[in-house]
Amino acid sequence: MARVKGTAFRIGPLGYTWVGLMLLAALSSLLIHELRQWGNFSLIHLLSVFTLAMLPLGIYFARQHNVVGHRKTIAWLILWRALVIAGAFTLLPSRILGRMMFGG
């Protein structure tokens, strides 16, 4: 906000750190086998697959200077994965927080 209006803002290192942490979270979540709906996997593992598919797409758009595509891809990752979908999965009755909230 302290920059002159219209100057470019490069988020570089922060963006690479965020991508690295998202990659680590997605890969490590594949090792969790709590809900076991299909063998060793559950619906929540689809979030990890979604993240692993969208991260390279977001990087591709950023490298191509496609701001609109990059913004939409990252918005899907942040809004849908973190807020909506993960929040809903957290409150399932079979999970600890769901049992605390709704009894059971």
OpenMM code with the backbone's topology and positions (N, CA, C; nanometers):
from openmm import Vec3, app, unit

residues = "MET ALA ARG VAL LYS GLY THR ALA PHE ARG ILE GLY PRO LEU GLY TYR THR TRP VAL GLY LEU MET LEU LEU ALA ALA LEU SER SER LEU LEU ILE HIS GLU LEU ARG GLN TRP GLY ASN PHE SER LEU ILE HIS LEU LEU SER VAL PHE THR LEU ALA MET LEU PRO LEU GLY ILE TYR PHE ALA ARG GLN HIS ASN VAL VAL GLY HIS ARG LYS THR ILE ALA TRP LEU ILE LEU TRP ARG ALA LEU VAL ILE ALA GLY ALA PHE THR LEU LEU PRO SER ARG ILE LEU GLY ARG MET MET PHE GLY GLY".split()
positions = [
    Vec3(0.0825, -0.1191, 0.0000),
    Vec3(0.0000, 0.0000, 0.0000),
    Vec3(0.0870, 0.1255, 0.0000),
    Vec3(0.2140, 0.1108, 0.0384),
    Vec3(0.3031, 0.2261, 0.0422),
    Vec3(0.3615, 0.2572, -0.0954),
    Vec3(0.3406, 0.1710, -0.1928),
    Vec3(0.3955, 0.1932, -0.3262),
    Vec3(0.3148, 0.3001, -0.4015),
    Vec3(0.3794, 0.3577, -0.5018),
    Vec3(0.3136, 0.4543, -0.5880),
    Vec3(0.2093, 0.3789, -0.6710),
    Vec3(0.0921, 0.4386, -0.6895),
    Vec3(-0.0157, 0.3742, -0.7633),
    Vec3(0.0309, 0.3380, -0.9049),
    Vec3(0.0022, 0.2144, -0.9436),
    Vec3(0.0359, 0.1703, -1.0782),
    Vec3(0.1693, 0.0996, -1.0898),
    Vec3(0.2495, 0.0936, -0.9836),
    Vec3(0.3769, 0.0234, -0.9926),
    Vec3(0.3543, -0.1263, -0.9777),
    Vec3(0.4396, -0.2032, -1.0406),
    Vec3(0.4264, -0.3490, -1.0369),
    Vec3(0.4575, -0.4013, -0.8970),
    Vec3(0.3876, -0.5040, -0.8594),
    Vec3(0.4100, -0.5680, -0.7301),
    Vec3(0.4445, -0.7137, -0.7555),
    Vec3(0.5648, -0.7526, -0.7206),
    Vec3(0.6087, -0.8912, -0.7391),
    Vec3(0.6016, -0.9627, -0.6055),
    Vec3(0.5252, -1.0692, -0.6037),
    Vec3(0.5064, -1.1427, -0.4794),
    Vec3(0.6010, -1.2626, -0.4719),
    Vec3(0.6766, -1.2889, -0.5764),
    Vec3(0.7712, -1.3982, -0.5925),
    Vec3(0.7950, -1.4911, -0.4752),
    Vec3(0.8852, -1.4550, -0.3818),
    Vec3(0.9196, -1.5485, -0.2741),
    Vec3(0.8000, -1.5913, -0.1895),
    Vec3(0.7083, -1.5028, -0.1654),
    Vec3(0.5898, -1.5369, -0.0875),
    Vec3(0.5029, -1.6376, -0.1640),
    Vec3(0.4897, -1.6177, -0.2940),
    Vec3(0.4125, -1.7105, -0.3768),
    Vec3(0.4750, -1.8482, -0.3810),
    Vec3(0.6078, -1.8542, -0.3965),
    Vec3(0.6768, -1.9829, -0.3980),
    Vec3(0.6624, -2.0537, -0.2634),
    Vec3(0.6678, -1.9794, -0.1557),
    Vec3(0.6504, -2.0381, -0.0221),
    Vec3(0.5103, -2.0937, -0.0077),
    Vec3(0.4099, -2.0180, -0.0524),
    Vec3(0.2712, -2.0631, -0.0430),
    Vec3(0.2505, -2.1909, -0.1240),
    Vec3(0.3042, -2.1941, -0.2472),
    Vec3(0.2901, -2.3132, -0.3312),
    Vec3(0.3586, -2.4325, -0.2651),
    Vec3(0.4767, -2.4115, -0.2095),
    Vec3(0.5476, -2.5192, -0.1420),
    Vec3(0.4705, -2.5742, -0.0237),
    Vec3(0.4115, -2.4859, 0.0544),
    Vec3(0.3334, -2.5307, 0.1699),
    Vec3(0.2060, -2.6029, 0.1276),
    Vec3(0.1398, -2.5552, 0.0221),
    Vec3(0.0205, -2.6224, -0.0285),
    Vec3(0.0565, -2.7612, -0.0821),
    Vec3(0.1698, -2.7706, -0.1493),
    Vec3(0.2158, -2.8988, -0.2019),
    Vec3(0.2458, -2.9956, -0.0875),
    Vec3(0.3129, -2.9465, 0.0156),
    Vec3(0.3434, -3.0287, 0.1324),
    Vec3(0.2158, -3.0755, 0.2022),
    Vec3(0.1199, -2.9852, 0.2177),
    Vec3(-0.0062, -3.0213, 0.2825),
    Vec3(-0.0836, -3.1243, 0.2008),
    Vec3(-0.0876, -3.1061, 0.0694),
    Vec3(-0.1622, -3.1997, -0.0156),
    Vec3(-0.0974, -3.3370, -0.0163),
    Vec3(0.0335, -3.3414, -0.0280),
    Vec3(0.1017, -3.4707, -0.0301),
    Vec3(0.0935, -3.5412, 0.1040),
    Vec3(0.1100, -3.4665, 0.2133),
    Vec3(0.1049, -3.5294, 0.3451),
    Vec3(-0.0365, -3.5757, 0.3799),
    Vec3(-0.1384, -3.5069, 0.3274),
    Vec3(-0.2756, -3.5490, 0.3568),
    Vec3(-0.3104, -3.6817, 0.2895),
    Vec3(-0.2371, -3.7169, 0.1859),
    Vec3(-0.2611, -3.8460, 0.1221),
    Vec3(-0.2187, -3.9615, 0.2121),
    Vec3(-0.1411, -3.9323, 0.3150),
    Vec3(-0.0970, -4.0352, 0.4093),
    Vec3(-0.1966, -4.0570, 0.5228),
    Vec3(-0.3003, -3.9741, 0.5302),
    Vec3(-0.4008, -3.9858, 0.6353),
    Vec3(-0.5093, -4.0817, 0.5879),
    Vec3(-0.5386, -4.1830, 0.6673),
    Vec3(-0.6364, -4.2841, 0.6278),
    Vec3(-0.7426, -4.2991, 0.7365),
    Vec3(-0.8085, -4.1896, 0.7705),
    Vec3(-0.9026, -4.1903, 0.8820),
    Vec3(-1.0425, -4.2378, 0.8430),
    Vec3(-1.0971, -4.1867, 0.7338),
    Vec3(-1.2378, -4.2132, 0.7025),
    Vec3(-1.2611, -4.3385, 0.6187),
    Vec3(-1.1663, -4.3843, 0.5434),
    Vec3(-1.1670, -4.5098, 0.4683),
    Vec3(-1.3012, -4.5442, 0.4028),
    Vec3(-1.3379, -4.4667, 0.3019),
    Vec3(-1.4603, -4.4966, 0.2283),
    Vec3(-1.4324, -4.5858, 0.1072),
    Vec3(-1.3173, -4.5683, 0.0442),
    Vec3(-1.2779, -4.6493, -0.0708),
    Vec3(-1.1371, -4.7009, -0.0449),
    Vec3(-1.1263, -4.8145, 0.0165),
    Vec3(-0.9949, -4.8677, 0.0494),
    Vec3(-0.9306, -4.7807, 0.1562),
    Vec3(-0.8216, -4.7173, 0.1212),
    Vec3(-0.7522, -4.6284, 0.2152),
    Vec3(-0.7819, -4.4816, 0.1882),
    Vec3(-0.8782, -4.4522, 0.1027),
    Vec3(-0.9041, -4.3138, 0.0653),
    Vec3(-1.0487, -4.2751, 0.0929),
    Vec3(-1.0724, -4.1436, 0.1038),
    Vec3(-1.2054, -4.0917, 0.1301),
    Vec3(-1.2285, -3.9673, 0.0450),
    Vec3(-1.3432, -3.9050, 0.0642),
    Vec3(-1.3752, -3.7828, -0.0109),
    Vec3(-1.2732, -3.6722, 0.0145),
    Vec3(-1.2219, -3.6659, 0.1346),
    Vec3(-1.1281, -3.5576, 0.1665),
    Vec3(-0.9985, -3.5699, 0.0866),
    Vec3(-0.9664, -3.6907, 0.0425),
    Vec3(-0.8469, -3.7083, -0.0398),
    Vec3(-0.8651, -3.6473, -0.1788),
    Vec3(-0.9907, -3.6310, -0.2209),
    Vec3(-1.0153, -3.5638, -0.3487),
    Vec3(-0.9673, -3.4191, -0.3452),
    Vec3(-0.9716, -3.3582, -0.2273),
    Vec3(-0.9191, -3.2217, -0.2136),
    Vec3(-0.7697, -3.2178, -0.2432),
    Vec3(-0.6997, -3.3182, -0.1987),
    Vec3(-0.5564, -3.3243, -0.2235),
    Vec3(-0.5289, -3.3410, -0.3726),
    Vec3(-0.6048, -3.4262, -0.4375),
    Vec3(-0.5882, -3.4455, -0.5813),
    Vec3(-0.6218, -3.3157, -0.6550),
    Vec3(-0.7290, -3.2486, -0.6134),
    Vec3(-0.7668, -3.1196, -0.6713),
    Vec3(-0.6531, -3.0187, -0.6568),
    Vec3(-0.5935, -3.0127, -0.5380),
    Vec3(-0.4840, -2.9198, -0.5130),
    Vec3(-0.3635, -2.9537, -0.5992),
    Vec3(-0.3302, -3.0813, -0.6070),
    Vec3(-0.2148, -3.1232, -0.6868),
    Vec3(-0.2359, -3.0968, -0.8356),
    Vec3(-0.3606, -3.0910, -0.8800),
    Vec3(-0.3894, -3.0589, -1.0199),
    Vec3(-0.3891, -2.9082, -1.0446),
    Vec3(-0.4384, -2.8309, -0.9479),
    Vec3(-0.4529, -2.6865, -0.9680),
    Vec3(-0.3225, -2.6088, -0.9464),
    Vec3(-0.2351, -2.6576, -0.8601),
    Vec3(-0.1092, -2.5860, -0.8349),
    Vec3(-0.0260, -2.5680, -0.9618),
    Vec3(-0.0011, -2.6739, -1.0391),
    Vec3(0.0759, -2.6527, -1.1631),
    Vec3(0.0052, -2.5603, -1.2608),
    Vec3(-0.1281, -2.5663, -1.2636),
    Vec3(-0.2036, -2.4780, -1.3522),
    Vec3(-0.1852, -2.3316, -1.3111),
    Vec3(-0.1916, -2.3057, -1.1805),
    Vec3(-0.1691, -2.1696, -1.1311),
    Vec3(-0.0291, -2.1191, -1.1631),
    Vec3(0.0702, -2.2057, -1.1487),
    Vec3(0.2086, -2.1680, -1.1809),
    Vec3(0.2215, -2.1412, -1.3306),
    Vec3(0.1589, -2.2257, -1.4116),
    Vec3(0.1623, -2.2066, -1.5568),
    Vec3(0.1057, -2.0705, -1.5950),
    Vec3(-0.0123, -2.0374, -1.5414),
    Vec3(-0.0733, -1.9086, -1.5725),
    Vec3(0.0156, -1.7921, -1.5274),
    Vec3(0.0774, -1.8047, -1.4117),
    Vec3(0.1643, -1.6976, -1.3623),
    Vec3(0.2845, -1.6785, -1.4546),
    Vec3(0.3438, -1.7878, -1.4981),
    Vec3(0.4612, -1.7785, -1.5878),
    Vec3(0.4244, -1.7257, -1.7262),
    Vec3(0.2987, -1.7471, -1.7669),
    Vec3(0.2516, -1.6956, -1.8960),
    Vec3(0.1992, -1.5521, -1.8847),
    Vec3(0.2061, -1.4954, -1.7645),
    Vec3(0.1554, -1.3611, -1.7359),
    Vec3(0.0053, -1.3499, -1.7626),
    Vec3(-0.0653, -1.4604, -1.7444),
    Vec3(-0.2107, -1.4640, -1.7573),
    Vec3(-0.2684, -1.4362, -1.6190),
    Vec3(-0.2850, -1.3084, -1.5878),
    Vec3(-0.3273, -1.2668, -1.4546),
    Vec3(-0.4670, -1.3189, -1.4220),
    Vec3(-0.5573, -1.3130, -1.5181),
    Vec3(-0.6948, -1.3572, -1.4941),
    Vec3(-0.6982, -1.5072, -1.4643),
    Vec3(-0.6306, -1.5861, -1.5447),
    Vec3(-0.6267, -1.7301, -1.5228),
    Vec3(-0.5604, -1.7656, -1.3903),
    Vec3(-0.4508, -1.6976, -1.3595),
    Vec3(-0.3800, -1.7220, -1.2333),
    Vec3(-0.4682, -1.6862, -1.1142),
    Vec3(-0.5324, -1.5723, -1.1233),
    Vec3(-0.6186, -1.5267, -1.0135),
    Vec3(-0.7351, -1.6234, -0.9903),
    Vec3(-0.7976, -1.6692, -1.0976),
    Vec3(-0.9096, -1.7627, -1.0836),
    Vec3(-0.8638, -1.8966, -1.0257),
    Vec3(-0.7499, -1.9448, -1.0718),
    Vec3(-0.6982, -2.0729, -1.0224),
    Vec3(-0.6666, -2.0654, -0.8741),
    Vec3(-0.5984, -1.9608, -0.8323),
    Vec3(-0.5620, -1.9467, -0.6916),
    Vec3(-0.6866, -1.9209, -0.6067),
    Vec3(-0.7825, -1.8469, -0.6606),
    Vec3(-0.9071, -1.8243, -0.5867),
    Vec3(-0.9791, -1.9566, -0.5627),
    Vec3(-0.9823, -2.0454, -0.6631),
    Vec3(-1.0429, -2.1779, -0.6447),
    Vec3(-0.9705, -2.2541, -0.5353),
    Vec3(-0.8381, -2.2474, -0.5379),
    Vec3(-0.7615, -2.3191, -0.4356),
    Vec3(-0.7895, -2.2652, -0.2967),
    Vec3(-0.7886, -2.1356, -0.2820),
    Vec3(-0.8049, -2.0762, -0.1499),
    Vec3(-0.9494, -2.0840, -0.1021),
    Vec3(-1.0412, -2.0317, -0.1809),
    Vec3(-1.1798, -2.0224, -0.1363),
    Vec3(-1.2474, -2.1584, -0.1242),
    Vec3(-1.2393, -2.2382, -0.2296),
    Vec3(-1.3113, -2.3645, -0.2269),
    Vec3(-1.2434, -2.4695, -0.1420),
    Vec3(-1.1122, -2.4834, -0.1577),
    Vec3(-1.0442, -2.5883, -0.0828),
    Vec3(-1.0387, -2.5548, 0.0650),
    Vec3(-0.9878, -2.4387, 0.0969),
    Vec3(-0.9619, -2.4059, 0.2370),
    Vec3(-1.0885, -2.3709, 0.3137),
    Vec3(-1.1724, -2.2883, 0.2571),
    Vec3(-1.2861, -2.2384, 0.3334),
    Vec3(-1.4104, -2.3252, 0.3236),
    Vec3(-1.4545, -2.3535, 0.2046),
    Vec3(-1.5826, -2.4200, 0.1873),
    Vec3(-1.5711, -2.5716, 0.2041),
    Vec3(-1.4895, -2.6350, 0.1235),
    Vec3(-1.4858, -2.7812, 0.1210),
    Vec3(-1.4211, -2.8374, 0.2473),
    Vec3(-1.3038, -2.7877, 0.2840),
    Vec3(-1.2371, -2.8397, 0.4038),
    Vec3(-1.3204, -2.8111, 0.5286),
    Vec3(-1.3840, -2.6964, 0.5335),
    Vec3(-1.4700, -2.6647, 0.6477),
    Vec3(-1.5872, -2.7604, 0.6587),
    Vec3(-1.6467, -2.7940, 0.5452),
    Vec3(-1.7589, -2.8880, 0.5456),
    Vec3(-1.7138, -3.0278, 0.5864),
    Vec3(-1.6010, -3.0734, 0.5356),
    Vec3(-1.5494, -3.2049, 0.5726),
    Vec3(-1.5121, -3.2106, 0.7203),
    Vec3(-1.4668, -3.1001, 0.7745),
    Vec3(-1.4291, -3.0968, 0.9158),
    Vec3(-1.5503, -3.1192, 1.0052),
    Vec3(-1.6669, -3.0750, 0.9608),
    Vec3(-1.7864, -3.0852, 1.0437),
    Vec3(-1.8689, -3.2118, 1.0186),
    Vec3(-1.8162, -3.3069, 0.9431),
    Vec3(-1.8868, -3.4333, 0.9247),
    Vec3(-1.9063, -3.5014, 1.0600),
    Vec3(-2.0195, -3.5674, 1.0811),
    Vec3(-2.0462, -3.6314, 1.2102),
    Vec3(-1.9439, -3.7384, 1.2489),
    Vec3(-1.8742, -3.7948, 1.1529),
    Vec3(-1.7769, -3.8990, 1.1848),
    Vec3(-1.6418, -3.8433, 1.2298),
    Vec3(-1.6246, -3.7119, 1.2245),
    Vec3(-1.4971, -3.6505, 1.2633),
    Vec3(-1.5080, -3.5916, 1.4040),
    Vec3(-1.3958, -3.5693, 1.4672),
    Vec3(-1.3930, -3.5241, 1.6067),
    Vec3(-1.4676, -3.3928, 1.6253),
    Vec3(-1.4384, -3.2919, 1.5430),
    Vec3(-1.5044, -3.1623, 1.5586),
    Vec3(-1.6542, -3.1727, 1.5309),
    Vec3(-1.6916, -3.2574, 1.4346),
    Vec3(-1.8341, -3.2788, 1.4068),
    Vec3(-1.9058, -3.3404, 1.5253),
    Vec3(-1.8409, -3.4355, 1.5912),
    Vec3(-1.9012, -3.4974, 1.7099),
    Vec3(-1.9105, -3.3964, 1.8247),
    Vec3(-1.8086, -3.3089, 1.8364),
    Vec3(-1.8120, -3.2082, 1.9424),
    Vec3(-1.9240, -3.1075, 1.9166),
    Vec3(-1.9426, -3.0694, 1.7907),
    Vec3(-2.0425, -2.9679, 1.7568),
    Vec3(-2.1855, -3.0229, 1.7623),
    Vec3(-2.2040, -3.1446, 1.7128),
    Vec3(-2.3390, -3.1978, 1.6938),
    Vec3(-2.3705, -3.3172, 1.7832),
    Vec3(-2.2768, -3.3531, 1.8704),
    Vec3(-2.2987, -3.4688, 1.9582),
    Vec3(-2.2778, -3.5994, 1.8851),
    Vec3(-2.2714, -3.7054, 1.9566),
    Vec3(-2.2594, -3.8348, 1.8876),
    Vec3(-2.1501, -3.9213, 1.9411),
] * unit.nanometer
topology = app.Topology()
chain = topology.addChain("A")
for resn in residues:
    res = topology.addResidue(resn, chain)
    for name in ("N", "CA", "C"):
        topology.addAtom(name, app.Element.getBySymbol(name[0]), res)
